[in-house]
Amino acid sequence: MLIEILFWLFLVLTCLFCALAGGKAGRAGVALIIAATIATDIAQNTTNWSHTAWPIAAIDAALLVGLYILALKSRAYWPLWATGFHLITVITHIATIIAPGFRFGVYFGFSGIWSLLTLLAMVIGVAADHRASHNRRAEPAPTE
């Protein structure tokens, strides 16, 4: 229960920061993450994690496509990192298809840890982009 509370707290703080400081790409990333998180939370009520969690795999695949499109359209670098981390989550689902004996704890854990790293990539990337943008505005205009 504590881990779930900490995840939701981290999610809310991450999304709030990215929505405020991340510009258009940050808001788009937040919308994708929140939609996928809510859908996953609903789908987990029907998942026992003893075999491939098809509803969650579908949600994660859709999020991967959304993050990939965001990475292609954005000038920021963090969507590339977020897409890469989330790709590993999707690969975890594929591993359960290839190896049906994949252990429940490993499957559930891998899905969770890469989600946290996706959020962390968003925070670090938005902060770096925000700092770089601020530094560009602070530089004096070139003189001729």
Secondary structure, 3 states (H helix, E strand, C coil): CHHHHHHHHHHHHHHHHHHHHCHHHHHHHHHHHHHHHHHHHHHHHHCCCCCCCHHHHHHHHHHHHHHHHHHHHCCCCHHHHHHHHHHHHHHHHHHHHHCCCCCHHHHHHHHHHHHHHHHHHHHHHHHHHHHHHHHHHHCCCCCC
